[in-house]
Amino acid sequence: MKIAVQMDPIESLNIEADSTFALMLEGEARGHAFWYYHVRDLVLEDGVLRALARPVSVRRRAGDHFTAGKPEWLDLASMDVVLMRQDPPFDMAYITATHLLEHIHPRTLVVNDPRAVRDAPEKLLVTHFPDLMPPTMVAWNVEAIRGFRATHQDIIVKPLFGNGGAGVFHIRPDDENFAALLEWHFATSREPLMVQRYEPAVRAGDKRIILVDGEPMGAINRVPAAGEARSNMHVGGRPEAALLTPRERDICARIGPMLRDRGLIFVGIDVIGDWLTEINVTSPTGIQEIARFDGTNLAAAIWQRIEARRVS
């Protein structure tokens, strides 16, 4: 197949951790041809969606992990698949890109489905499953947020459309910065805040579970560093091997059919203790870490589902 990858600069990929790199490496091994482009190189003109793209080949060699040809204008409708893999933030630029990609999907298969991605901000999609979540509020109203804190005391405060743990705060019952945090957020943002009850189980880890076409295929546990409330690996979280608990299998069984029906082929969910906290659909990560712990080739599983959808 001919595959175009909408991604962040390929020069800066961490080849030991990046899931896009793993997907490209596996795709080449399966005989697929790749081009890559940055979202800013998309052009829609008279209904035709093009990208200034470069043919590319990748290899697992530090400091020399790709070879790219000269830039060329690529009609994305001529591709079999487009992988939408640029990182958030999930802002209007990201949303606009999903609208542009709808001009070619599903004739060209876009993974994940651009409309489904647009309709599924990761911290909002999860709110459709309130019984699977810790107590959670999304609000602009400061008094409502204060009331939530008064009830639950120990809370987490998150921006709705951030990524990688940016802007996530653990507010303890005696924290005197809460009022200043609310003032700062609402002075600099028009968006509501998400507040959740703090789950002490996070000290034992925040589990990332990868679902492929709605089926759980692998997991890692991410343990926060000492003195850190966030478990994201790029802020010091330590990955550990993990198996799914019965509760986590129940969570996956509940959300899996919805993900499959929406065309969300590659999804990463986050679970703390018994509670689902996020459903990540924009540019999930974790497949290389899982492969290192248990040998599961999730990149191959993802390509199998993509190839099956193209054939059907």
Secondary structure, 3 states (H helix, E strand, C coil): CEEEEECCCHHHCCCCCCHHHHHHHHHHHCCCEEEEECHHHEEEECCEEEEEEEEEEECCCCCCCEEECCCEEEEHHHCCEEEECCCCCCCHHHHHHHHHHCCCCCCCEEECCHHHHHCCCHHHHHHHCHHHCCCEEEECCHHHHHHHHHHHCCEEEEECCCCCCCCCEEECCCCCCHHHHHHHHHHHCCCCEEEEECCHHHHHCEEEEEEECCEEEEEEEEECCCCCCCCCHHHCCEEEECCCCHHHHHHHHHHHHHHHHCCCCEEEEEEECCEEEEEECCCCCCHHHHHHHHCCCHHHHHHHHHHHHHHC
